[in-house]
Amino acid sequence: MRWLGLGVVLLAAGCGPRPAAEYGEELFRDASLSESQYNSFSCATCHATTATPPADKVYAGLSLYNVASRPHWFGGYETRLLDAVNFCYTAFMRGVTPLTPEDPKSRALYEYLVSISPDAQAPAQPFTLVKDIADVPRGSASEGARVYQAACQDCHGEPHTGKGRLTELASILPDVANDYGTLFPGIPPRIVFIEKVRHGRFFGVGGNMPPYSQEALSDQELGALLEFLDL
């Protein structure tokens, strides 16, 4: 589903004509797509673009392969592709002003999304958010180490030190749980952590982390992660 029509060539400032999809891919992988000085996320931080995501990564967002060919997004909550993009742009990338159809960056990004959508029509992807937070069965610490590396380390860095984290605004895990007693009195740190993973920045938890749906991260994987972090 397309938000506008345009030619395939975009004039990039000072660079001469270039394919819009090429410029769009550059924007897709660039955190400076958002004008916020506090943003460190790019679209590529949370989304794969292949039909089969890499085996060593667990992304918060689902793959964007065929994204422009779907009938709706976010489990049906968004029915225009641009609105779905802007939800991520403003909620997680700290974008101040939503992208407009006329914005050259918006137009180029659209052409890139079309370029990774080879099918004329594609089914909507399931997107199941956990409404009510509850504990999950503990899993294997060794499996949890794999989940941490695949899902958490790119943003939060190495456990206990944060070495290599995407931004200093990203919490150091699991040490941030030491503050949960003050921030969330009476709630076990384990439950706060589950809430953070499942609801992200919403419901007063804070930060700008996106939520992990059940399709992105299973309860089994979450239980293993908690065991690895000793929560």
N, C-alpha and C positions, 0 to 999 in steps of 0.2 A: 504494500500500500504506500503510495508515494505522496509526499507533502507538497511537491511542486515539480515543474518541468523546467529543464535548462539544457544548455549545450554542454558538450563534454570538455570544453576548454575554458580555463579560468585564468585571468591575468593576475598573477601574484605580484605583489609590490616589488618593483625593481628587478624582477627575474624573468620577465617576458612571459609569453603564453606557456602554459603547462597543463597537462590533463587534470581535470577537476578531481577525479578519483585518486590520483597520485597525491595531490595536495590534501585531500580528505584523509587519506591513510596517515599522512604525516601528522595532521591534527589529532587523529584518533589516538596516536601514541604519545602525544605531547600534553603534559599537564598544564602548559600555558594556554591551552584552549580556554580555560577559565581565567578570568581577569583577577581572581583573588590571590593576594600574596600569600595566603595561608593554605592554599590548595596544593597538594602533592599528587593527587590522583589524575591519571589519564583514563580514557575509556578502556584502554588495554590493561589497566590495573585489575579490572574486575571481569573482563570478558575475553574469551577465546573467539576466534573468527573462523574456525574450521569445523567441519561436520562432526568430527570426533575430537574433543578437546585433548590436550596433552595428558598423558597418563600420570605425569609427575606434578600436576597442578590441580588444585581445587579452587575454582573461582567463585566469588560471591555471586556474580551474575552468570546467567546461562549463556551458551554460545550464541553469537550473533550471525552465524551462518544462516542464510535465507531470511534474515530479519526483516528486510524490506518487502518480503512476499507473504508475511503473516497477516491474518485478519485483525488481530489485536495483540496487545502486549500487557505485561504485568497481570496475567490471569484475567484479562478482560477489563481491567480498570482504565486502561488507556486505549483509545480507538484511533488515534492519529500517531504516526511514528514520531513526528516532531515533538508531540507532547510527552511521549515516552522518553525521548532523548533529554528533554528539558527537565523531566523529573530527576533523572540522574545528575544532570548538570547543576541544578540548583540545590538538591538535597545532599549530594555527596561531594561534588566538586566545588562547592561554595560559590557557584556562579551567582552574581548579583542580579543580572537582568537576563531573562530567558532568551534563547536564540530565536530569531525571527526568520520566516521563510526567505526574506530578502537579503539576509546577512551572507556575504560571500563565504564565510567559514561554515555556516549552516548548509549552504548549497553544496560546497565541496564535500562536507561530511556525508551528506545525503548520497552523492554520487559514489562515494566509497562504499557505503552500506549497500547500495544497489549492486556494486561490482562483486560483493561477496554473497549475493542472493541470486544464484543461477536459475532457480526454478520459478516459473511464473506464479505458482501458488504453493504455499507451504502451510502446514497446520500450525496453530498457535502452540506455544510450549506451555506445559503445566507449570504453575507457580504457586506452591502451597506454603503459606506462612503459618507458623505455629501461633495460634491465637492465645492460648492459655499456657503459661510456662509451668512445666513440671520436671521433676528429676528424670534422668535417663539412666539405664543400667550401665555400670562401669564396664570398660573394655580392657583391651590389652595395652600396656604402656608402650610396647614396641610399635604397635599399630598407631598409637597416639603420636609417637615421634614422627612417623611418616605423615600423618595428617597435619601436624604442626608445620612441618617443612613445606608441605604442599599448599596449605591454606592460610597460614598465619605469618610465616617468616618473612615474606616479601615486604609486608607492612610493618610488622612488630620487631623484626630482627631476631637475633638469637635469644633463647630463654635466659632470663635473669640479668642479662647485660644490655639487651637491645642493640647489640652490635649489628650494623648493617640495616637498621630500620629505615623505612622510607622517609620519615619525618620525625622530628623530636616531639611532635604532638601525638604520635602513636604511643600508646601505653607499653610499658615493659611488662611482659608476661613471664610468670604468673604473679610477679611481685606487686602489681597494681592491686591485687586482691587484699593486700594488707590494709588498704584504705577503705575497703568496702564496709567495714564495721562502722566507720564514722559517716560515710556517705549514704549507706543504706542500712541503718540500725535495725537489728532484729531479723535480718534476712541472711541466711547462710551464704557465704561467698560463692559456693558452687552454683546456687540458684541465680545469683546476680550474673555470674559468668554465662550461664545458659541464656538468660534474658538478653544479655549483650549480643551474643551470637545470633539468636533468633529474631530479635527486634531491632538490632543495630542502634541507630541514633534516635529511634522513636520511643514514645511512651516515657519520656523524661529520663532516659538512661544517660544521655549526653554524648558528646563527640559527634563525628560525622561518618561513622562506620556503616556500611550497608548491611542489611540483614541477610542471613543465609537461609534460603528456603530449604524445605526437606529434599527437593530435587538436587540442590547444590551440595548439601551436607546432610547425611543421614544421621538418625539418632545413634546408630551404632558407631559411626565415626566420631560423633560428638562425645559419646561415652568414653571412647578410647583416648581422645584428646584430653578430657578431664583427668583420666588416670595418669597420663603422662605428666600433666601439670600439677599433679598431687592436690587436686581440688575436690 
